[in-house]
Amino acid sequence: MFDPAALPPSLRLDRAGQVAVLSLSRARKRNALDDATVLGLGAFFAAPPGWARAVVLAADGDHFSAGLDLGELRERDAVAGLHHSRMWHRAFGQIESCPVPVISVLKGAVVGGGLELACATHLRVAERSAFFALPEGERGLFTGGGASVRVPRLIGVARMTDLMLTGRVLAAAEAERYGLAQYLVDDGAGLDTALGLAARTAENSPVTTYAVLHALPRIAQADPEAGLLLESLMAAVAQDSGEAKRRMRAFLDGAAPKVADPREAGR
């Protein structure tokens, strides 16, 4: 069971109905990620509050996260470095495998470990102030928080290669176009947008949400024939749920809204 007292001072939890809002709260450090924060993120997402049907990951100040806290930079031998990287993998893996949708609000620096953190969330809302980079290559390092797995899935190996070899920095519009964010909004509008998205996802059937978060990524990575079989199995499970049957009856009875043409909005 989730214990709010277990959160480190660098994380703050608020509630908006069925949505948990977890904020990085190290604005003076540009929300740099120290070990306590990373471990706190892992613990929270391993067992989010029972009332939460979605989580918004936000940040205080002008920046989402500038990456690894320089205070954590120290000489480590290869074994210690391996274990430190794996600690980040475990923590961010808890975000990716969270039982409810996780939506991040990106602004200012989304750099290094901050980008790795963002890419572990399920939906990403970028404000126009956001900029994205992986500066590890220029510093003689290599990514250690999952970027080499998650970033290429979103933007491809060639674009990640460009970021790491040249130090290229992507503006928010470029990042949204490449797939690092699904939504691009004006500065200051990110949190409200994310809360609106979270409220919508919170209304979905839990079975469908589970299928989208946990089955869909595995289907996409599977051999096509195996993926199609997994899809059939998940479809059978979903349609057999009482929630699905109730919602389909409402649709057939005309009590549920139909899919609207976005071109009709405002007419």
ROTIGU-931540 format. One record per residue (C-alpha): x, y, z; residue in three letters. Coordinates in Angstrom, 1 decimal, m for minus. Layout:
! residues N
<node <X Y Z> "ALA">;
...
! end
This chain:
! residues 267
<node <0.0 0.0 0.0> "MET">;
<node <1.3 3.5 m0.9> "PHE">;
<node <2.7 5.5 2.0> "ASP">;
<node <2.9 9.3 1.2> "PRO">;
<node <5.4 9.7 4.0> "ALA">;
<node <7.8 7.5 2.0> "ALA">;
<node <8.2 10.2 m0.7> "LEU">;
<node <11.5 12.1 m0.6> "PRO">;
<node <11.4 15.9 m0.3> "PRO">;
<node <12.1 16.1 m4.0> "SER">;
<node <8.7 14.7 m4.9> "LEU">;
<node <5.3 16.2 m4.0> "ARG">;
<node <2.0 14.4 m4.4> "LEU">;
<node <m1.3 16.2 m5.0> "ASP">;
<node <m4.7 14.9 m5.9> "ARG">;
<node <m7.2 16.0 m8.6> "ALA">;
<node <m10.2 13.7 m8.3> "GLY">;
<node <m9.1 10.3 m9.6> "GLN">;
<node <m5.8 11.7 m10.9> "VAL">;
<node <m2.6 11.7 m8.9> "ALA">;
<node <m0.3 14.6 m9.6> "VAL">;
<node <3.3 13.8 m8.8> "LEU">;
<node <5.7 16.7 m9.1> "SER">;
<node <9.5 16.9 m9.3> "LEU">;
<node <10.1 19.5 m6.6> "SER">;
<node <13.8 20.6 m7.0> "ARG">;
<node <13.2 23.8 m9.0> "ALA">;
<node <16.5 25.4 m7.9> "ARG">;
<node <18.3 22.4 m9.3> "LYS">;
<node <16.3 22.4 m12.5> "ARG">;
<node <14.7 19.2 m11.1> "ASN">;
<node <18.0 17.3 m11.6> "ALA">;
<node <17.6 13.7 m10.6> "LEU">;
<node <19.5 12.4 m7.6> "ASP">;
<node <19.4 8.8 m6.3> "ASP">;
<node <16.8 9.6 m3.7> "ALA">;
<node <14.4 11.1 m6.3> "THR">;
<node <14.9 8.1 m8.7> "VAL">;
<node <14.3 5.6 m6.0> "LEU">;
<node <11.3 7.6 m4.8> "GLY">;
<node <9.9 7.5 m8.4> "LEU">;
<node <10.4 3.8 m8.5> "GLY">;
<node <8.7 3.2 m5.2> "ALA">;
<node <5.7 5.4 m6.0> "PHE">;
<node <5.0 3.9 m9.4> "PHE">;
<node <5.4 0.4 m8.1> "ALA">;
<node <2.5 0.9 m5.8> "ALA">;
<node <0.5 4.1 m6.7> "PRO">;
<node <m2.4 5.2 m4.5> "PRO">;
<node <m5.4 2.9 m4.8> "GLY">;
<node <m7.7 5.9 m5.6> "TRP">;
<node <m5.5 6.9 m8.7> "ALA">;
<node <m6.9 5.9 m12.1> "ARG">;
<node <m4.2 8.0 m13.8> "ALA">;
<node <m1.0 9.8 m12.9> "VAL">;
<node <0.3 13.2 m14.1> "VAL">;
<node <4.1 13.6 m13.7> "LEU">;
<node <4.8 17.3 m13.5> "ALA">;
<node <7.6 19.6 m12.3> "ALA">;
<node <8.0 22.7 m10.3> "ASP">;
<node <9.8 25.7 m11.8> "GLY">;
<node <10.7 26.3 m15.4> "ASP">;
<node <12.2 22.9 m16.3> "HIS">;
<node <11.0 19.3 m16.4> "PHE">;
<node <14.4 17.9 m15.6> "SER">;
<node <18.0 18.8 m16.6> "ALA">;
<node <19.1 15.2 m16.0> "GLY">;
<node <21.4 13.6 m13.6> "LEU">;
<node <22.2 15.7 m10.5> "ASP">;
<node <25.9 16.7 m10.7> "LEU">;
<node <26.2 15.8 m7.0> "GLY">;
<node <25.7 12.1 m8.1> "GLU">;
<node <28.7 12.3 m10.5> "LEU">;
<node <31.5 10.5 m8.9> "ARG">;
<node <34.1 8.0 m10.0> "GLU">;
<node <32.7 4.5 m10.0> "ARG">;
<node <34.3 1.3 m11.2> "ASP">;
<node <32.6 m0.6 m14.0> "ALA">;
<node <30.6 m2.8 m11.5> "VAL">;
<node <29.4 0.1 m9.5> "ALA">;
<node <28.4 2.0 m12.7> "GLY">;
<node <26.5 m1.1 m13.9> "LEU">;
<node <24.5 m1.3 m10.7> "HIS">;
<node <23.8 2.5 m10.7> "HIS">;
<node <22.4 2.3 m14.2> "SER">;
<node <20.3 m0.8 m13.4> "ARG">;
<node <18.8 1.1 m10.4> "MET">;
<node <17.6 3.8 m12.9> "TRP">;
<node <16.3 1.0 m15.2> "HIS">;
<node <14.3 m0.6 m12.3> "ARG">;
<node <12.8 2.8 m11.3> "ALA">;
<node <11.8 3.9 m14.8> "PHE">;
<node <10.6 0.4 m15.5> "GLY">;
<node <8.1 0.8 m12.7> "GLN">;
<node <6.7 3.9 m14.6> "ILE">;
<node <6.4 2.1 m17.8> "GLU">;
<node <4.7 m0.9 m16.2> "SER">;
<node <2.5 1.2 m13.9> "CYS">;
<node <m1.1 m0.2 m13.8> "PRO">;
<node <m2.5 3.2 m14.7> "VAL">;
<node <m1.7 5.7 m17.5> "PRO">;
<node <1.2 8.1 m16.7> "VAL">;
<node <1.2 11.5 m18.5> "ILE">;
<node <4.2 13.8 m18.3> "SER">;
<node <4.2 17.6 m18.6> "VAL">;
<node <7.4 18.7 m20.3> "LEU">;
<node <8.8 22.2 m20.2> "LYS">;
<node <12.2 23.8 m20.3> "GLY">;
<node <15.0 21.3 m20.1> "ALA">;
<node <14.1 17.7 m20.9> "VAL">;
<node <17.7 16.7 m21.1> "VAL">;
<node <19.7 13.5 m20.5> "GLY">;
<node <18.2 11.6 m17.6> "GLY">;
<node <15.2 13.9 m17.8> "GLY">;
<node <14.5 12.7 m21.4> "LEU">;
<node <14.9 9.1 m20.2> "GLU">;
<node <12.4 9.8 m17.5> "LEU">;
<node <9.9 11.4 m19.9> "ALA">;
<node <10.2 8.5 m22.4> "CYS">;
<node <9.2 6.0 m19.6> "ALA">;
<node <5.8 7.7 m19.4> "THR">;
<node <2.9 6.7 m21.6> "HIS">;
<node <1.8 10.1 m22.9> "LEU">;
<node <3.9 13.3 m23.1> "ARG">;
<node <2.6 16.8 m23.3> "VAL">;
<node <5.2 19.4 m24.3> "ALA">;
<node <5.0 23.1 m23.8> "GLU">;
<node <6.6 25.3 m26.4> "ARG">;
<node <9.4 26.1 m23.9> "SER">;
<node <10.6 22.5 m23.8> "ALA">;
<node <13.9 21.5 m25.4> "PHE">;
<node <15.3 18.0 m25.7> "PHE">;
<node <18.8 16.7 m25.8> "ALA">;
<node <21.1 13.7 m25.0> "LEU">;
<node <24.4 15.4 m24.2> "PRO">;
<node <26.1 12.2 m22.9> "GLU">;
<node <28.0 11.7 m26.1> "GLY">;
<node <29.7 15.1 m25.8> "GLU">;
<node <30.7 14.3 m22.3> "ARG">;
<node <32.4 11.0 m23.0> "GLY">;
<node <29.5 9.0 m21.6> "LEU">;
<node <26.7 6.8 m22.8> "PHE">;
<node <23.1 6.8 m21.8> "THR">;
<node <22.4 4.7 m18.7> "GLY">;
<node <18.7 5.3 m17.8> "GLY">;
<node <17.0 3.5 m20.6> "GLY">;
<node <17.4 6.0 m23.5> "ALA">;
<node <19.1 3.5 m25.8> "SER">;
<node <16.0 1.3 m25.6> "VAL">;
<node <13.1 3.8 m25.4> "ARG">;
<node <14.2 6.8 m27.5> "VAL">;
<node <14.8 4.7 m30.7> "PRO">;
<node <11.4 3.2 m30.3> "ARG">;
<node <9.9 6.7 m30.5> "LEU">;
<node <12.2 8.5 m33.0> "ILE">;
<node <14.4 5.8 m34.6> "GLY">;
<node <18.0 4.9 m34.2> "VAL">;
<node <19.2 7.5 m36.8> "ALA">;
<node <17.7 10.4 m35.0> "ARG">;
<node <19.0 9.3 m31.7> "MET">;
<node <22.5 8.8 m33.3> "THR">;
<node <22.3 12.4 m34.5> "ASP">;
<node <21.4 13.7 m31.0> "LEU">;
<node <24.3 11.8 m29.4> "MET">;
<node <27.0 12.4 m32.0> "LEU">;
<node <26.3 16.1 m32.7> "THR">;
<node <24.8 17.3 m29.4> "GLY">;
<node <21.8 18.5 m31.4> "ARG">;
<node <19.0 20.1 m29.3> "VAL">;
<node <15.4 19.6 m30.4> "LEU">;
<node <12.9 22.4 m30.0> "ALA">;
<node <9.4 21.4 m28.8> "ALA">;
<node <7.9 21.5 m32.2> "ALA">;
<node <10.6 19.2 m33.7> "GLU">;
<node <10.3 16.8 m30.8> "ALA">;
<node <6.5 16.6 m31.2> "GLU">;
<node <6.9 16.0 m35.0> "ARG">;
<node <9.5 13.3 m34.4> "TYR">;
<node <7.4 11.5 m31.7> "GLY">;
<node <9.0 12.5 m28.4> "LEU">;
<node <5.7 14.2 m27.4> "ALA">;
<node <2.2 13.5 m28.5> "GLN">;
<node <0.9 16.9 m27.7> "TYR">;
<node <2.3 20.4 m28.2> "LEU">;
<node <0.7 23.2 m26.2> "VAL">;
<node <1.4 26.8 m25.3> "ASP">;
<node <3.6 27.6 m22.3> "ASP">;
<node <1.6 27.2 m19.1> "GLY">;
<node <m1.1 25.0 m20.7> "ALA">;
<node <0.7 21.7 m20.1> "GLY">;
<node <m0.7 20.8 m16.7> "LEU">;
<node <m4.3 21.5 m17.6> "ASP">;
<node <m3.9 19.6 m20.8> "THR">;
<node <m2.4 16.6 m19.0> "ALA">;
<node <m5.1 16.7 m16.3> "LEU">;
<node <m7.8 16.7 m19.1> "GLY">;
<node <m6.2 13.7 m20.8> "LEU">;
<node <m5.8 11.9 m17.5> "ALA">;
<node <m9.4 12.5 m16.6> "ALA">;
<node <m10.4 11.0 m20.0> "ARG">;
<node <m8.2 7.9 m19.6> "THR">;
<node <m9.5 7.4 m16.0> "ALA">;
<node <m13.0 6.8 m17.5> "GLU">;
<node <m11.8 3.9 m19.6> "ASN">;
<node <m12.5 0.3 m18.8> "SER">;
<node <m9.7 m1.0 m16.5> "PRO">;
<node <m9.3 m4.1 m18.8> "VAL">;
<node <m8.9 m2.0 m21.9> "THR">;
<node <m6.4 0.3 m20.1> "THR">;
<node <m4.4 m2.8 m19.0> "TYR">;
<node <m4.4 m4.1 m22.6> "ALA">;
<node <m3.2 m0.8 m24.0> "VAL">;
<node <m0.5 m0.2 m21.4> "LEU">;
<node <0.8 m3.8 m21.1> "HIS">;
<node <m0.3 m5.9 m24.1> "ALA">;
<node <0.0 m3.4 m26.9> "LEU">;
<node <3.8 m2.7 m26.5> "PRO">;
<node <4.5 m6.4 m26.4> "ARG">;
<node <2.3 m7.1 m29.5> "ILE">;
<node <4.1 m4.3 m31.4> "ALA">;
<node <7.5 m5.9 m30.6> "GLN">;
<node <6.5 m9.5 m31.2> "ALA">;
<node <6.8 m11.6 m34.4> "ASP">;
<node <3.7 m10.6 m36.5> "PRO">;
<node <2.0 m14.0 m36.2> "GLU">;
<node <2.6 m14.1 m32.4> "ALA">;
<node <1.4 m10.5 m32.2> "GLY">;
<node <m1.8 m11.3 m34.0> "LEU">;
<node <m2.4 m14.2 m31.6> "LEU">;
<node <m1.8 m12.0 m28.6> "LEU">;
<node <m4.2 m9.5 m30.0> "GLU">;
<node <m6.9 m12.1 m30.4> "SER">;
<node <m6.4 m13.3 m26.9> "LEU">;
<node <m6.5 m9.8 m25.4> "MET">;
<node <m9.6 m8.9 m27.5> "ALA">;
<node <m11.4 m12.0 m26.2> "ALA">;
<node <m10.6 m11.1 m22.6> "VAL">;
<node <m11.6 m7.5 m23.0> "ALA">;
<node <m14.9 m8.2 m24.7> "GLN">;
<node <m15.9 m10.7 m22.1> "ASP">;
<node <m15.6 m8.2 m19.2> "SER">;
<node <m18.8 m6.9 m17.7> "GLY">;
<node <m17.7 m3.4 m18.3> "GLU">;
<node <m17.3 m4.0 m22.0> "ALA">;
<node <m20.8 m5.6 m22.2> "LYS">;
<node <m22.3 m2.6 m20.3> "ARG">;
<node <m20.6 m0.1 m22.6> "ARG">;
<node <m21.6 m1.9 m25.8> "MET">;
<node <m25.2 m2.1 m24.7> "ARG">;
<node <m25.2 1.7 m24.0> "ALA">;
<node <m23.7 2.3 m27.5> "PHE">;
<node <m26.3 0.0 m29.2> "LEU">;
<node <m29.1 1.8 m27.3> "ASP">;
<node <m27.9 5.2 m28.5> "GLY">;
<node <m26.9 6.2 m25.0> "ALA">;
<node <m23.2 6.5 m25.7> "ALA">;
<node <m21.5 9.3 m27.8> "PRO">;
<node <m20.4 8.4 m31.3> "LYS">;
<node <m17.0 9.2 m32.7> "VAL">;
<node <m17.2 12.8 m33.9> "ALA">;
<node <m15.5 14.3 m36.9> "ASP">;
<node <m13.0 16.9 m35.6> "PRO">;
<node <m13.7 19.1 m38.6> "ARG">;
<node <m17.2 19.6 m37.2> "GLU">;
<node <m15.9 21.2 m34.0> "ALA">;
<node <m17.0 24.8 m33.7> "GLY">;
<node <m19.5 24.7 m36.6> "ARG">;
! end
